Amino acid sequence: MRVLVTGGAGFIGSHYVRTLLTGGYPAFAGASVTVLDRLTYAGNPANLEPVAGGFAFVHGDIGDAALLAETVPGHDLVVNFAAETHVDRSIDSAGEFVRTNVLGTQVLLQACLDARTPRVVHVSTDEVYGSIATGSWTEDAPVRPRSPYSASKAGGDLIAQAFAVTHGLAVSITRCGNNYGPYQFPEKVIPLFTTNLMEGRNVPLYGDGENVRDWIHVADHCAGIQLVAEKGTAGEIYHIAGTAELTNRELTDRLLRACGAGWERVDRVEDRKGHDRRYSLDDTKLRRMGYRPTVGFDEGLAATIRWYADNPSWWKPLKEGA
């Protein structure tokens, strides 16, 4: 088994690679792994240090057709984590998001088609659906993205579906909620708030703080992706839901208490443009295939905070650089 992981030096991709190479996915035991990553600000070779020497690394872009023509052939599975993901950055400048998440996806899938890759998993997000007031989205819900980031991810998903239908490419799509865990770049809310509080700095809370997000530990997300890689159907979408739906205010309260801080450390800031009110996924389809999240939110959050407390040498240079 040869596996190509694009975006494999990022937060979620590196967790998948570390788990795969340390025997966490028995069906892929002994797999040969290639990581392709452009090493943008969020792609960090340090994320892969625990498995250094266990994989081949290719420094490059999923939008580089010539590089992909050399890299993709011979792999049995391609898992595409490569993406620009931060909503605030997409609001400030959407071009890079369209280039990577739409055009890059198309170039990668064309390379997979040309190489006759047997299996492809394209990793996406619940944000493509927009906002839901009550209930949970199923996989047949229409996409109604409301930010440049989510629009670019929806575009990539539609390209993936088109390659499945038009060309018969064996590509499946996964959509997931908000991830958390170790090695997450400290622009995201949990590592940002945690490290700010550890440094004695305040944390920013958007608007009224009542926006709701579904939280999933990165280990559970990657386990769902692996299940789709093993058993998913070409052209199908699979939701990977988490273990906690919380308002941003509720999340902030938990982080404050865990870090021994009070609400005086919170700065209320103007709400984000187009801020979706609530996300929620129905993951019945994947659960019927055997998926179950295993990391409870309280347990996972406590472990994540401990990891950041124990690893300032990893996150402090990133914050200083940003």
N, C-alpha and C positions, 0 to 999 in steps of 0.2 A: 504493500500500500504506500503510495506516494501522495502527500498532501501539500498543497500550496496554500498558504495563509497570507492574504493580502491585508495590509494594515496590521501586521502581526506584532509590531512594536508599540502599538497603542494600548490603551487601558484594557479593553475587552479582548482584543486579539491576542495580546500577550498572555492573558490568563488562559485562553484556550490553548495556546502553544505550550505553556508551562504544564498544564494539566495533561495534555496529550503525551508529552515527552516523559512524564513521571508516572505513567501507567494509569491515569485517571479514567481513560476510556478503553476498557478491555477489548472491545471489538477492533480497535486500531492499534493493538499492542505491536510494537516493533516497527511502526510506521516511520517512513523517511519524510522529514519535514523541511520545506523551503519557506522562508519568510521573505516577503517582498514588502518594503516600506520606504516611503519617500523621506521619512524622518523629518517631518515638519515639527513645529513646536510641541505637538502632543505625542509624537512618536519618539520613544526614548529607548536607546539600546540597554540602559540600566534595567528596564522592565524584564529583559530576557536573561540577565546575568545568572539567575539560579539554574538555567539550563544551557549556559554557554558551552559551545562545542557540540551540542546535540542536534544542530540544525544547520542548513545552508542559508546564508543571508544574501539577498539581492537588494541593493540600494537603488530604488527606482519608483516610478510613477505608474499607476494603473492606466493612465492616459497615454503612455509611451508604447505605441503599437509595435515598433521594432523590438523593443526590449521584451515585450510579452510574447512575441513570436519565438524568441529564444528561450523564454522561461517556462511558459505554460505547457508545451508538449511533454508527454511522459507522466504527467500527474493524473492520478485517479480521482482526486477530489480537489476542488478549489473552493475555499471559504472566503468570501469577500467582506472583510471588516473595514476596508479602506474607505474613509469618508471624512469630510469636514462636518463637525457636529454641533458647534456652539451657537445657539440661537442669537445671542447678543452680537456675536461677530458677524452673523449673516445679515442682521439688520443694518450694521454699519457698512458692510461691503459684501454683496451677494455673488460677485463674479466667480470667486474661487469655489464657492459651493456648487454652482452650476457646472463649472468645469470638472470638478472631481466627482460629484455625486450623480450627475447625469451623463456627461460625455465620457468620463472615466469608466463608468459602469458599462457603457456601450462598447468602448474599446476592449475592455476586459472580456465581456461576453462574446464579442466577435473572435477574440483570440481563443477562447474556449471552444467555440464552434469550429474554428479552423483546425484546432488540435484534436477535435473529437473527444473532448474531456467527458468522461462517463458521468460525472456528478458535480453539480455546482450548488452552493448555498449562498444566497445573497442576504446579508443582514441589514434589517431596516428598523423602523421605529413606529411607535403608536402615534407619534405626532402628525403622521400623514393624514389622520382622520379629522383633524381640527379639534373641536371641543364637544363633549357630550354632557348634557345636564344631568341625566339619570340613566341607570342601567349601564351596560357594557357593550362595546363593539364586538361583533362577530367578524369573521374573515371576509364576509361578503358585503360589509358596509362600504359605502362609497368614500373615496378619498376627498377631503376638503381642506387641504393644508392652508394655514393662515400666516406662516412666516416664510421668508426665503429659504431657510434651512429645510423646513418640512416640505416645502414645494419641490426643492431639489431632490429630496429623498423619494417623494412620490413619483417624480419623473424617472428616477433610476428604477424604481419598482415596476413601473409600466413598461420600461424598456426590457426588463427581465421577463415579464409576462409575455411580451411580444416575441422575444427570442424563443420562449417555450412553445408558443402557439404556432408561430410562423416557421421556425426552423426545427422544432422538435428538440431543442436543447434541454437537457435534464436539469433545469434550474428550479429550486424552491426558494421561497422568500420567508424569512422570519421577521416578526414585528414584536417589539418588546417595550416595556416601560422604562422608567428611570433606574439606571444601574448605580450601584455603589460598591465599595470594597477597596482593597489595597491597590496602590499604583495608579489611582485615578488622578488625572492632571488637576492641579488646584485652582482651576477656574470654575469647576463644577461646585454645586452648592454645598454638598457634605464636606469634601476636603477643604473648600474655601472657608466655610464657617469654622470647621475644626481647627485649621491651622491659624486662622486669624485669632481665635480665642486663645490658643496656646501662646501666641505672640503678644497677647495683651491688647489686641486691636479689636475694634468694633466690627459688626457684621451688618450687611445691608439686607433689608427685607422689602421686597417689592409690594407696593400698593397696600391693600388691606390684609394681605397674607392668607387669603382664603382660597387661593388656587389649589386644586387637588391633584396630586400625582400618585401613581402606582409605583412602589419601590420594590426592586428585586436585587438580590445579591448577585454579583457578577458570576459566581460559581453556578448558581441556578440557571442564569441566562445561558451560559456556555453549555451546561448539561442539556438544555432544550435544543440548542443549535446542533449538538452532537446527535441527539435523537433524530432530528430532521435529516442530518447527513446520512444516518444509517437507514432510516425507514421512510423518509418523506417521499412524496409523489411529485413528479415534474409538473411545474406550472402552478402548484398549490401554494397558498399562504398559510402560515402557522403562527398563532399568537403564543407568546411566552409571558405569562402573567406572574406577578410577584406575590408578596405576602402582606403588604400593607398599603392601604390608600390613606394618605395623610394630607391635610392642608399644609401649606408652607409654614403657617404659624405653628401648627402642631410639631412639625419637624424642627423648627427653630427652638421651640421650648425643650424638646428632648436633647438637642445638642447643647443648649445652654446648661441644662442640669447635669449632663454627662461631663461637661468641662468645668463645672463649679462656678458658673457665671450667671448673672441676672439680666433682666430685660433692659437694664441701663446700658448694656453693651450692644443694643440693637439700634441701628439707624434706619428710620423709615425713609424710603426713597421712592421717587416717582415710578409708577408702574411701567413695566416694559410695554412697548408698542405691540398691539395685537396679541396680548398675553392670553393664551388659551386658559379657560376656567377649570376644566376638569378632563382628565384622561382615565379610561378604564377599559381593560381588555377581558374578553371572554376567551378562556383558553381550553374550552371543552374538547376541541378537536385533538390537541396535543395530549391532554390527559387521557383520552381514550387510547392513545398510543403508549401510555405508561409514564408520562411526565408527572413529576411531583416536585415542587420546590422543597428544599430540605433545610434552608437557612432561615430561621425566624428573624423578623426584623430587629427585635431588641438584641438578640444574640449577635446578629451580623453587624449592627451598628456599634455595639460595644467593642467587638473585635476590630472593626475598621478604625475606630478612634485610637485604640491601643497601637495599631500598626503605625498610624501617623505620629503618635507620641514616641514610638521607638525608632522611627526612621526620618528624623529631620534632615539627615544628610542627603536624602533622596528629594524631599520637597522644597527645602529652603533655596537651593540654587534655581529651581524652576520659578519660584515666586519672585526671586530677585531679577531673573532674566525677563520675566513678564513686566 
